[in-house]
Amino acid sequence: MKIKRFTVLLSLIFTLFNLSFAEPTSERIFLGIDVLEGMNFEPLRGKKVGLLTHPAGVNRMGKSTIEVLRSSKLFYLVALYGPEHGIYGNEKANIQIGDKKDPFTGLPVYSLYGKFRKPTPQMLANIDTLVIDLQGVGVRSYTYISCMRYAIEACFENKIEVIVLDRPNPLGGLKVDGPQMDSEWMSYVGAFQTPYVHGLTIGEIARMCKEVPGWLKIEDSIRKKGNLAIVPMKGWKREMRWPDTGLKWIPTSPYIRDLSSVAGYSMTGLGAQIGGFKHGIGTPYPFRLLSFKGIHPDKLQKILQRKSIPGISFKVQNISGNNKARTSGVYVRINDWKNFNPTEISFHMMQLACQFSAKNPFANLKENQRTLYNKHVGSTAWWNEISTLGAKANVNSFLKTWKKSSQDFQAFSKRYWLYK
C-alpha cells in the first residue's frame, strides 16, 4: 500500500512539473520547496519528516526551508541533518562536526560530516521521509552531492522515503567540462563518474542515482525498490545561470559567498591545490585572484594572457590591507561564457607551476598528498603526465580528450534531464 501511494505521489509531482511548461512567458522561478508548498505539502501529510539542508536551503523569498516546513501543521518535522559546514554554514571545511541539539528549534541535528557521513539506522529511526534541500555549485568535488548520495543509500537500505527539492545549477545546465572521474579515485570529493563541471541540477543527479546502475553503492535490488521523488522547479531553463533566475545567492560555504566565487571555484580550485599557486583565499576575490611567490603580477598576467585561454582574460588587481599594506594578484575575468571552459585554466596553472619551480612540484609527493590531489582531479592519465613531464606536459591534448568525454557524458545524461 505504501509503495502504491508513493507511485501516485511520483505521478502527481511529475504531472505538476510538466504543467509548468504551459506557462512559457513566466520568468518567475519557483524552487522545489516553493512547488512543494504550492502542493500544500501533500507528499508529507501525516508523516514524521527529517530534513537535510543548510543556510542556502531557502524558498524563493529567502525563507529557510526549516522554517517553511516547521510552519505546517500537516506533518511533523522531527529531525535535522547537516552536511559539511553544518546546517548554519559556519563550520570550517574539512572539520568534523558533532551531533547537537538545534538551539532555535529544539530539534536533534545529526551531522553527516562527523563520525558518520552516511546516516546510521539510529539516525533514521524516527522518520518516515527524508527531505533533501541542498544548493550545489555545479562542480563534482563540492561535497553536497556526495552527502545526498550517501543519504539516499542509507534511506533506501532502511526503507525510508526520500524527497529531493530541486535547485538551479548556478553555472547553468549546459556547461560540462573537465576530466571525468576514474573509478579508482572515487571518494567523498568525487562520488560520481562525471566531468568536473557536470551541468546537472541536484535533482537530476538524484534521478540518475535512482535510475543508473552503479551510481549508488548498494545492492541493485535495493536501489530498484527505493522510494525517491524529486520535486522539480518551475520556470527554470537549462540555459539559465544564476543571475538569470533573479534569485538572491545565499553563501553555500564560507568562501563561496557570491557568484564570482562560484565561477572561480570551478576555474582555479584544481590548479591551486598543489604547485604553489594561490587563488585569492583570504582576499575579497576568493578563487579569482591568482598569485605565485617570486613571480610579479605584471609578469604573471602577461604569461597567462599568452596562453590564449578561450573566454577569459586577466587583469592585475591591487588590494589595500587593513594595515595599509598592499597585496596584488591577477584577477581572472570571464569575457565569453559560450566559449569559456571552466577548468582549462587550472591545468595551465599546473604546467606553469612546474615552469616557475626549480623542481617539479608534482613529483615525489607524499602518498596522502598524491591521493588527495587525484581524488579531486580524478584522471590517472593526467597525473602520470604532470608528475613525470612537468612543464612539458601536453595540456592541450588532454583538454581535447576531456572535451570529447564531456560531450559524451552530456549526451548520456540528457535522458535523465528534468528540464529539456
C-alpha positions as CSV (number, residue, x, y, z in Angstrom):
1,M,0.0,0.0,0.0
2,K,2.9,2.3,0.9
3,I,4.7,1.7,-2.4
4,K,1.4,2.3,-4.3
5,R,0.8,5.6,-2.5
6,F,4.3,6.7,-3.4
7,T,3.8,5.8,-7.0
8,V,0.8,8.1,-7.1
9,L,2.8,10.8,-5.4
10,L,5.5,10.5,-8.1
11,S,2.9,10.8,-10.8
12,L,1.4,13.9,-9.1
13,I,4.8,15.6,-8.9
14,F,5.8,14.9,-12.5
15,T,2.3,16.0,-13.7
16,L,2.8,19.3,-11.8
17,F,6.3,19.6,-13.4
18,N,5.0,19.1,-16.9
19,L,2.3,21.6,-16.4
20,S,4.9,24.2,-15.6
21,F,5.8,24.3,-19.3
22,A,2.3,25.5,-20.2
23,E,3.5,29.0,-19.0
24,P,6.4,29.8,-21.2
25,T,6.0,33.6,-20.7
26,S,6.5,33.4,-16.9
27,E,10.0,34.5,-15.8
28,R,9.4,33.7,-12.2
29,I,11.4,30.8,-10.7
30,F,9.8,28.5,-8.2
31,L,12.3,26.3,-6.4
32,G,11.5,22.8,-5.3
33,I,10.5,24.0,-1.8
34,D,8.1,26.5,-3.4
35,V,6.5,23.8,-5.6
36,L,6.1,21.5,-2.6
37,E,4.5,24.3,-0.5
38,G,2.2,25.0,-3.5
39,M,1.1,21.4,-3.4
40,N,0.1,22.1,0.3
41,F,2.8,19.6,1.3
42,E,0.7,16.7,0.0
43,P,3.6,14.2,-0.1
44,L,4.4,14.8,3.6
45,R,0.9,14.7,5.1
46,G,0.8,12.9,8.4
47,K,4.4,11.8,8.2
48,K,7.4,12.2,10.5
49,V,9.9,14.1,8.4
50,G,13.7,14.6,8.6
51,L,15.3,17.5,6.7
52,L,18.8,17.6,5.2
53,T,19.7,21.2,4.5
54,H,22.0,24.2,5.1
55,P,21.7,28.0,5.0
56,A,21.2,28.1,1.2
57,G,18.2,25.9,1.6
58,V,15.6,28.7,1.3
59,N,12.5,29.4,-0.7
60,R,12.3,32.0,-3.5
61,M,11.6,34.7,-0.9
62,G,14.6,33.8,1.2
63,K,12.8,32.0,4.0
64,S,14.6,29.0,5.4
65,T,13.3,25.6,4.4
66,I,13.5,24.6,8.0
67,E,11.0,27.4,8.9
68,V,8.8,26.7,5.9
69,L,8.4,23.0,7.0
70,R,8.0,23.9,10.7
71,S,5.2,26.3,9.9
72,S,3.0,23.5,8.5
73,K,0.7,21.5,10.8
74,L,0.1,18.8,8.2
75,F,3.1,16.7,9.2
76,Y,5.8,16.5,11.9
77,L,9.4,17.9,11.3
78,V,11.3,15.7,13.9
79,A,15.0,15.8,12.9
80,L,17.5,17.9,11.0
81,Y,20.6,16.6,9.2
82,G,23.6,18.8,8.3
83,P,26.3,18.4,5.5
84,E,29.8,19.8,5.5
85,H,29.8,23.3,7.1
86,G,26.7,22.4,9.1
87,I,23.1,23.5,8.9
88,Y,24.1,27.1,9.6
89,G,27.1,27.1,7.3
90,N,29.5,28.4,10.0
91,E,31.8,25.3,10.2
92,K,35.2,25.3,8.5
93,A,35.9,23.0,5.6
94,N,37.3,19.5,6.3
95,I,36.5,19.8,10.0
96,Q,34.4,17.1,11.6
97,I,31.1,18.3,13.1
98,G,29.3,16.6,16.0
99,D,25.6,15.9,16.6
100,K,23.8,18.5,18.6
101,K,20.5,20.0,19.6
102,D,19.4,22.9,17.5
103,P,19.0,25.9,19.9
104,F,16.4,27.6,17.6
105,T,14.0,24.7,17.0
106,G,14.9,22.2,19.8
107,L,15.2,19.5,17.1
108,P,18.1,17.0,17.1
109,V,20.7,17.8,14.4
110,Y,22.5,14.8,13.1
111,S,25.9,15.6,11.5
112,L,26.6,13.9,8.2
113,Y,30.1,15.3,8.2
114,G,31.4,13.9,11.5
115,K,31.8,10.4,12.9
116,F,29.4,9.3,10.2
117,R,28.9,10.6,6.7
118,K,26.3,8.0,5.8
119,P,23.2,8.2,8.1
120,T,23.0,5.3,10.5
121,P,19.8,3.3,11.1
122,Q,19.6,5.0,14.5
123,M,19.7,8.5,12.9
124,L,16.8,7.5,10.6
125,A,14.8,5.5,13.2
126,N,12.2,8.2,13.9
127,I,11.4,9.4,10.4
128,D,9.2,8.2,7.6
129,T,10.6,10.5,4.9
130,L,13.9,12.4,4.4
131,V,13.6,15.7,2.6
132,I,16.8,16.9,0.9
133,D,17.2,20.6,0.1
134,L,20.9,21.4,-0.7
135,Q,22.3,24.1,-3.1
136,G,25.3,22.9,-5.1
137,V,27.7,24.9,-7.3
138,G,27.7,22.6,-10.4
139,V,31.1,21.0,-9.6
140,R,31.9,17.4,-8.8
141,S,34.1,17.9,-5.8
142,Y,31.7,20.1,-3.9
143,T,30.5,17.7,-1.2
144,Y,26.8,18.3,-1.0
145,I,26.1,15.9,-3.9
146,S,28.1,13.3,-2.1
147,C,26.2,13.9,1.1
148,M,23.0,13.4,-0.9
149,R,24.2,10.2,-2.4
150,Y,25.1,8.7,1.0
151,A,21.8,9.8,2.4
152,I,19.8,8.2,-0.4
153,E,21.8,5.0,0.0
154,A,21.0,4.8,3.7
155,C,17.3,5.6,3.3
156,F,16.9,3.0,0.6
157,E,18.6,0.4,2.8
158,N,16.3,1.3,5.7
159,K,13.1,1.7,3.6
160,I,12.8,5.4,4.2
161,E,11.2,7.6,1.5
162,V,13.4,10.3,0.0
163,I,12.1,13.6,-1.5
164,V,14.7,15.9,-3.2
165,L,13.7,19.5,-3.6
166,D,15.4,20.7,-6.8
167,R,17.5,23.9,-7.2
168,P,19.3,25.6,-10.0
169,N,22.8,24.7,-11.1
170,P,24.4,28.2,-10.8
171,L,26.6,27.5,-13.8
172,G,23.6,26.6,-15.9
173,G,22.6,23.3,-17.3
174,L,24.6,23.3,-20.5
175,K,28.2,23.8,-19.3
176,V,30.0,20.4,-19.0
177,D,33.8,20.5,-18.7
178,G,36.9,18.9,-17.3
179,P,38.3,15.4,-16.7
180,Q,36.0,12.6,-15.9
181,M,36.5,10.7,-12.6
182,D,38.4,7.4,-12.9
183,S,36.8,4.8,-10.7
184,E,39.9,4.3,-8.6
185,W,39.8,7.9,-7.3
186,M,36.1,8.0,-6.3
187,S,35.6,9.4,-2.8
188,Y,33.6,12.0,-0.9
189,V,35.0,14.7,-3.1
190,G,34.2,12.6,-6.2
191,A,31.2,10.4,-5.6
192,F,30.2,10.2,-9.3
193,Q,32.0,9.5,-12.5
194,T,31.1,12.8,-14.1
195,P,33.2,15.5,-15.7
196,Y,34.4,18.0,-13.1
197,V,31.7,20.5,-14.2
198,H,28.7,18.3,-14.7
199,G,25.9,20.5,-16.0
200,L,23.2,18.9,-13.8
201,T,20.8,20.1,-11.1
202,I,20.9,18.2,-7.8
203,G,17.5,16.7,-8.6
204,E,18.8,15.4,-11.9
205,I,21.8,13.8,-10.1
206,A,19.3,12.2,-7.6
207,R,17.3,10.8,-10.6
208,M,20.5,9.3,-12.0
209,C,21.2,7.8,-8.6
210,K,17.9,6.0,-8.7
211,E,18.0,5.0,-12.4
212,V,21.6,4.4,-13.4
213,P,23.1,1.1,-12.1
214,G,26.2,1.7,-10.1
215,W,25.6,5.3,-9.2
216,L,24.6,4.2,-5.7
217,K,26.9,1.8,-3.9
218,I,24.2,-0.5,-2.7
219,E,22.7,-3.8,-3.9
220,D,20.9,-3.2,-7.2
221,S,17.7,-4.8,-5.9
222,I,17.6,-2.3,-3.0
223,R,18.2,0.6,-5.5
224,K,15.3,-0.5,-7.6
225,K,12.9,-0.8,-4.7
226,G,14.0,2.5,-3.2
227,N,11.3,5.3,-2.9
228,L,12.6,8.5,-4.4
229,A,10.6,11.6,-5.5
230,I,12.0,14.7,-7.0
231,V,10.1,18.0,-6.7
232,P,11.3,19.9,-9.8
233,M,11.5,23.7,-10.2
234,K,9.0,25.7,-12.1
235,G,10.2,28.2,-14.6
236,W,13.9,27.3,-14.7
237,K,15.5,26.6,-18.1
238,R,18.8,24.9,-18.8
239,E,20.5,28.0,-20.3
240,M,19.9,30.0,-17.2
241,R,22.8,30.8,-15.0
242,W,22.1,32.1,-11.5
243,P,21.9,35.8,-12.4
244,D,19.1,34.9,-14.9
245,T,17.0,33.4,-12.1
246,G,16.5,36.7,-10.2
247,L,17.1,34.8,-7.0
248,K,19.4,36.1,-4.3
249,W,22.6,34.0,-3.8
250,I,23.0,32.6,-0.3
251,P,26.6,31.6,0.6
252,T,26.9,27.8,0.4
253,S,30.2,27.7,2.3
254,P,32.5,30.3,3.9
255,Y,34.4,31.1,0.7
256,I,31.6,30.7,-1.8
257,R,29.8,33.8,-0.7
258,D,29.0,35.3,-4.1
259,L,28.6,34.4,-7.7
260,S,32.2,35.5,-8.5
261,S,33.5,32.8,-6.2
262,V,31.0,30.2,-7.6
263,A,32.5,30.5,-11.0
264,G,36.0,30.8,-9.6
265,Y,35.7,27.6,-7.7
266,S,35.2,25.7,-11.0
267,M,38.1,27.5,-12.6
268,T,41.0,27.6,-10.2
269,G,40.2,25.2,-7.4
270,L,42.1,22.3,-9.0
271,G,45.0,24.5,-10.2
272,A,45.9,25.8,-6.7
273,Q,45.7,22.5,-4.9
274,I,49.4,21.6,-5.4
275,G,52.3,23.5,-7.1
276,G,52.4,26.9,-5.4
277,F,49.7,29.0,-7.0
278,K,47.4,30.9,-4.6
279,H,43.9,31.7,-5.7
280,G,42.7,34.5,-3.6
281,I,41.5,32.8,-0.4
282,G,41.7,35.5,2.3
283,T,41.2,38.3,-0.2
284,P,37.9,39.9,-1.5
285,Y,38.3,37.7,-4.5
286,P,38.3,34.1,-3.5
287,F,39.1,31.7,-6.3
288,R,39.6,34.6,-8.7
289,L,42.9,36.3,-7.7
290,L,46.0,34.4,-8.8
291,S,49.5,34.8,-7.5
292,F,52.7,32.8,-7.4
293,K,55.6,33.5,-5.0
294,G,58.5,35.1,-6.8
295,I,56.5,36.0,-9.9
296,H,55.5,39.6,-10.2
297,P,51.7,40.1,-11.0
298,D,52.6,42.1,-14.2
299,K,54.7,39.2,-15.4
300,L,52.2,36.6,-14.4
301,Q,49.4,38.5,-16.2
302,K,51.4,38.5,-19.4
303,I,52.3,34.8,-19.2
304,L,48.7,33.9,-18.6
305,Q,47.4,36.1,-21.4
306,R,49.8,34.5,-23.9
307,K,48.1,31.1,-23.1
308,S,45.1,32.4,-25.1
309,I,42.7,30.5,-23.0
310,P,39.2,30.8,-24.6
311,G,36.6,33.0,-22.8
312,I,38.8,34.6,-20.2
313,S,41.3,37.5,-19.7
314,F,43.5,38.7,-16.9
315,K,43.9,41.9,-15.0
316,V,46.4,42.9,-12.3
317,Q,44.4,43.7,-9.2
318,N,45.8,45.7,-6.2
319,I,44.3,45.3,-2.7
320,S,44.8,47.6,0.2
321,G,45.0,45.8,3.5
322,N,43.8,47.0,7.0
323,N,47.4,47.8,7.9
324,K,47.8,49.8,4.7
325,A,50.0,47.1,3.2
326,R,49.2,46.3,-0.4
327,T,48.9,42.9,-1.9
328,S,48.2,42.2,-5.5
329,G,47.5,39.4,-7.9
330,V,46.0,38.6,-11.3
331,Y,42.2,38.7,-11.4
332,V,40.6,36.1,-13.8
333,R,37.7,37.7,-15.8
334,I,35.1,35.8,-17.8
335,N,34.5,37.6,-21.2
336,D,32.7,35.0,-23.3
337,W,30.6,32.4,-21.4
338,K,29.8,30.4,-24.5
339,N,33.4,29.7,-25.3
340,F,34.6,29.5,-21.7
341,N,35.8,26.1,-20.4
342,P,35.9,26.5,-16.6
343,T,38.6,24.0,-15.7
344,E,41.0,24.8,-18.5
345,I,43.0,27.4,-16.6
346,S,43.7,25.0,-13.8
347,F,45.7,22.7,-16.0
348,H,47.7,25.6,-17.4
349,M,48.3,26.7,-13.8
350,M,49.8,23.3,-13.0
351,Q,52.1,23.4,-16.0
352,L,53.2,26.9,-15.1
353,A,53.9,25.9,-11.5
354,C,56.4,23.4,-12.9
355,Q,57.9,26.1,-15.1
356,F,58.2,28.5,-12.2
357,S,59.7,26.0,-9.8
358,A,63.3,24.7,-9.6
359,K,61.9,21.1,-9.3
360,N,58.6,19.5,-10.5
361,P,56.3,20.2,-7.5
362,F,54.1,17.2,-8.6
363,A,57.0,14.7,-8.4
364,N,57.9,12.8,-5.2
365,L,54.8,13.8,-3.3
366,K,53.8,12.1,-0.1
367,E,51.2,9.4,-0.6
368,N,48.4,11.4,1.2
369,Q,49.1,14.5,-1.0
370,R,49.1,12.5,-4.2
371,T,45.9,10.7,-3.2
372,L,44.0,13.8,-2.2
373,Y,45.1,15.6,-5.5
374,N,43.9,12.7,-7.6
375,K,40.6,12.4,-5.7
376,H,39.8,15.9,-6.8
377,V,41.2,15.9,-10.4
378,G,40.2,12.2,-11.0
379,S,42.4,11.5,-14.0
380,T,45.3,9.0,-13.6
381,A,46.5,9.8,-17.1
382,W,46.9,13.4,-16.3
383,W,48.7,12.6,-13.0
384,N,51.2,10.4,-14.9
385,E,51.8,13.2,-17.4
386,I,52.2,16.2,-15.0
387,S,54.2,14.2,-12.4
388,T,56.7,12.9,-14.9
389,L,56.9,15.6,-17.6
390,G,56.2,18.7,-15.5
391,A,56.3,21.8,-17.7
392,K,56.5,19.7,-20.8
393,A,53.0,18.1,-20.1
394,N,50.8,18.3,-23.2
395,V,47.9,20.3,-21.7
396,N,46.1,20.9,-25.0
397,S,46.0,17.2,-25.8
398,F,44.2,16.4,-22.5
399,L,41.8,19.3,-23.0
400,K,40.8,18.0,-26.4
401,T,40.3,14.5,-24.9
402,W,38.2,15.8,-22.0
403,K,36.1,18.0,-24.3
404,K,35.1,14.8,-26.2
405,S,34.4,12.8,-23.0
406,S,32.3,15.8,-21.6
407,Q,30.2,15.8,-24.7
408,D,29.7,12.1,-24.4
409,F,28.6,12.4,-20.8
410,Q,26.2,15.2,-21.6
411,A,24.7,13.1,-24.4
412,F,24.2,10.2,-22.0
413,S,22.8,12.4,-19.2
414,K,20.2,14.0,-21.4
415,R,17.8,11.1,-20.9
416,Y,17.7,12.0,-17.2
417,W,17.2,15.7,-17.6
418,L,14.2,17.2,-15.8
419,Y,14.4,20.4,-17.9
420,K,14.8,20.0,-21.7
